[in-house]
């Protein structure tokens, strides 16, 4: 199943057993650490029960993103991995199949009110993000979203607990959030054709009143604050929903957020408490 020789596999299993028994691997045992270093991104090595122990003992640094993991091991599978960030180790979900793979999904627990999380190493492909939708029937379809052709040179913006340069979300009282901005307010305030592309299908509208909403927001809502009573045209959500593509592999619930989307000026507003088919969204960056 894994591209690991029988001898190396036996060595790794034996080492893991020693670690589980509380034994200490001496730094002088370089042959073990060399074997681990050689396979540090394999599925065997990524077992979460032992990751922290062997990496600390052998001084092997955690990867910084799912993209890095996939780059080091093209056979890496989707699942939960540990990456290192500026605020410490975080368990993320890595999507390694859709759209070429390498997408990093942050859990709600990593999005805190006082978070100083730097996502610059997670979000280097600013042309697109991957969204997984949690449907009430248990399914988790996906869509890749990006700018419409007119604004293809404008990078998407992902911010943590900030919407600098963009319109303030309606549900900001829900607390910590991830913000996905399409057009800055200075651009979105024009009476122009705007929107986004979802799974290669454009959703567009003409901003009718210069209201510069152009974003998705994803709230962890740790205090279970009631959603904003704000209502507006929700047609855009129906169009967006029609682009979702089915996918059989499921992500843990910890990676899904209360979601708000708002566009225009006549583009529409919706939040996941208003959805009949789904309850939240996860955002993956690469």
C-alpha positions in Angstrom: 0.0 0.0 0.0 2.9 2.4 0.8 6.1 2.8 -1.1 8.2 1.9 2.0 10.5 -1.2 1.9 9.7 -4.0 4.3 12.9 -3.4 6.3 12.3 0.3 6.6 8.7 -0.3 7.5 9.7 -2.7 10.2 12.2 -0.2 11.6 9.6 2.6 11.7 7.0 0.3 13.4 9.6 -0.7 16.0 10.6 2.9 16.6 6.9 3.9 17.0 6.5 1.0 19.5 9.4 2.3 21.6 7.9 5.8 21.5 4.5 4.6 22.6 6.2 2.8 25.6 7.8 6.1 26.6 11.3 5.1 25.6 13.6 7.9 24.5 15.4 7.8 21.2 18.9 9.0 21.6 20.1 11.6 19.1 23.1 9.3 18.5 20.7 6.8 16.9 21.1 8.6 13.6 20.0 5.7 11.5 16.5 5.9 12.9 16.2 9.6 12.4 17.7 9.3 8.9 15.0 6.7 8.0 12.3 9.0 9.4 13.7 12.0 7.6 13.7 10.1 4.3 10.0 9.3 4.7 8.8 12.2 6.8 6.0 13.0 4.4 4.7 9.5 3.8 1.3 8.4 5.2 3.1 6.1 7.7 5.0 9.0 9.2 2.1 11.3 9.2 0.2 9.1 11.8 -1.0 11.8 14.2 -0.4 9.6 17.3 3.3 9.7 16.8 4.0 12.8 14.6 4.9 15.2 17.5 7.1 12.6 19.3 9.2 11.5 16.4 9.6 15.0 14.9 10.6 16.5 18.3 13.1 13.7 19.0 14.7 13.7 15.6 14.4 17.4 15.2 12.4 17.1 12.0 10.4 20.3 11.2 6.7 20.0 10.4 5.7 21.1 6.9 4.2 24.5 6.6 1.3 23.7 4.3 -0.5 20.9 2.5 1.0 22.1 -0.7 4.4 21.5 0.7 3.4 18.0 1.9 2.1 17.2 -1.6 5.2 18.6 -3.2 7.4 16.4 -1.1 5.3 13.3 -1.6 3.1 13.1 -4.7 1.3 10.0 -3.3 0.1 11.8 -0.1 -3.5 11.2 0.5 -6.3 13.5 1.7 -6.7 13.7 5.5 -5.7 15.4 8.7 -2.0 16.4 9.0 0.0 18.6 11.4 1.7 21.7 10.0 3.8 24.3 11.7 2.6 27.9 11.8 3.8 31.1 13.5 1.5 30.3 16.4 2.6 26.7 16.7 1.5 23.3 15.3 -2.0 23.1 13.9 -3.9 20.1 12.7 -5.3 20.9 9.3 -7.2 18.9 6.7 -5.3 18.5 3.4 -7.3 18.0 0.2 -4.8 16.2 -2.1 -7.1 15.2 -5.1 -9.5 18.0 -6.1 -8.1 20.6 -8.5 -4.5 19.2 -8.4 -4.5 19.0 -4.6 -2.5 20.8 -1.9 -5.3 22.7 -0.4 -5.1 23.5 3.3 -8.3 23.7 5.4 -8.0 25.3 8.9 -10.2 24.1 11.8 -12.5 26.4 13.6 -10.3 26.0 16.7 -7.4 27.7 15.0 -9.5 30.9 14.3 -9.5 32.7 17.6 -10.4 36.3 18.6 -6.8 37.2 19.4 -5.2 35.0 16.7 -2.0 36.3 15.1 -2.0 33.4 12.6 0.0 34.2 9.5 -1.5 32.4 6.5 1.0 33.7 3.9 2.6 30.3 3.6 -0.8 28.7 3.2 -2.2 31.0 0.6 0.2 31.5 -2.3 -2.2 30.7 -5.1 -4.4 33.8 -4.9 -6.3 33.0 -8.1 -8.6 30.5 -6.5 -9.9 28.8 -3.3 -11.6 25.5 -2.7 -14.9 25.4 -0.8 -16.5 22.3 0.6 -20.1 22.5 1.6 -21.7 20.6 4.4 -25.1 19.4 3.3 -27.8 18.4 5.7 -28.0 14.9 4.1 -24.3 14.3 5.1 -22.8 14.9 1.7 -19.9 17.4 1.2 -19.8 18.7 -2.4 -17.2 21.1 -3.5 -16.6 24.1 -5.7 -13.5 26.1 -6.8 -14.2 29.8 -6.8 -12.2 32.5 -8.6 -12.6 36.0 -10.1 -14.6 36.6 -13.3 -12.6 37.2 -16.4 -12.8 41.0 -16.1 -11.0 40.9 -12.8 -8.8 37.8 -13.4 -5.7 39.9 -12.6 -7.1 40.9 -9.2 -5.9 38.5 -6.5 -8.4 37.1 -4.1 -7.8 38.2 -0.5 -8.0 35.9 2.5 -7.8 37.6 6.0 -8.1 36.3 9.5 -10.4 38.5 11.8 -10.0 41.4 9.3 -11.6 42.8 6.2 -9.2 45.6 5.5 -10.0 47.2 2.2 -13.3 45.4 1.9 -16.9 45.7 3.1 -17.7 44.7 6.7 -19.6 41.4 7.1 -23.1 41.4 8.5 -22.4 38.7 11.1 -19.2 40.2 12.6 -20.7 39.8 16.1 -20.3 36.1 15.7 -16.6 36.6 16.5 -13.5 35.1 14.9 -13.8 34.7 11.1 -12.0 34.0 7.9 -12.7 36.6 5.2 -12.5 35.9 1.5 -12.6 39.1 -0.5 -13.1 39.4 -4.2 -13.1 43.1 -5.1 -11.9 45.8 -2.8 -14.5 48.3 -1.8 -12.8 50.9 -4.0 -13.4 48.7 -7.0 -16.7 47.1 -6.0 -18.4 50.5 -5.5 -18.6 51.1 -9.3 -21.7 50.5 -11.3 -20.1 47.6 -13.2 -20.4 44.0 -14.0 -19.1 42.0 -11.0 -19.4 38.5 -9.5 -17.3 35.3 -9.3 -16.8 32.0 -11.0 -17.8 28.7 -9.3 -16.6 25.5 -10.8 -15.9 27.2 -14.1 -19.4 28.8 -14.3 -19.6 32.6 -13.9 -22.2 34.2 -11.7 -22.4 37.9 -12.6 -24.6 40.9 -11.8 -24.4 44.7 -12.4 -23.9 46.7 -9.2 -27.1 48.8 -9.1 -26.4 51.1 -6.2 -22.6 51.2 -5.6 -22.9 49.0 -2.5 -19.4 47.5 -2.5 -20.1 44.0 -1.0 -17.9 41.4 -2.7 -17.0 38.6 -0.2 -17.6 35.3 1.6 -17.1 35.2 5.4 -16.6 32.1 7.5 -17.4 32.4 11.2 -16.3 29.9 14.0 -19.0 31.4 16.3 -17.7 29.9 19.5 -20.3 31.6 21.7 -23.2 30.5 19.5 -24.4 34.1 18.7 -27.6 34.3 16.8 -27.2 35.2 13.1 -27.9 38.7 11.8 -31.5 39.2 10.8 -30.3 40.9 7.6 -32.1 39.8 4.5 -31.7 40.6 0.8 -32.0 39.0 -2.6 -30.8 35.4 -2.3 -30.9 34.5 -6.0 -27.2 34.3 -6.3 -27.1 31.5 -3.7 -29.4 29.4 -5.8 -27.1 29.9 -8.8 -24.0 29.1 -6.7 -25.6 26.0 -5.3 -26.3 24.6 -8.8 -22.5 24.5 -9.5 -21.6 22.3 -6.5 -19.9 19.0 -7.6 -20.3 15.8 -5.6 -17.4 14.2 -3.8 -17.4 11.0 -1.8 -14.6 11.7 0.8 -15.8 13.5 3.9 -14.0 16.0 6.1 -14.4 16.3 9.9 -17.1 18.7 11.0 -14.4 20.9 12.8 -13.4 22.4 9.4 -16.8 23.8 8.5 -17.9 27.3 9.4 -21.1 29.4 9.5 -21.0 31.1 6.2 -22.1 34.5 4.8 -21.9 35.6 1.2 -22.7 39.1 0.0 -22.4 40.8 -3.4 -23.6 44.2 -4.5 -25.7 46.3 -5.0 -28.2 43.7 -6.5 -25.8 40.7 -6.4 -27.5 39.2 -3.4 -26.9 38.1 0.2 -27.2 34.7 1.9 -26.1 33.1 5.2 -26.0 29.4 6.0 -28.8 29.7 8.5 -31.0 30.6 5.6 -30.0 27.6 3.5 -32.4 24.7 3.2 -29.9 22.2 1.8 -26.7 23.0 3.6 -25.4 24.3 7.0 -21.9 25.6 6.5 -18.8 25.8 4.4 -15.1 25.0 4.7 -12.4 27.1 2.9 -9.3 25.6 1.5 -6.2 27.6 0.5 -3.2 26.7 -1.6 
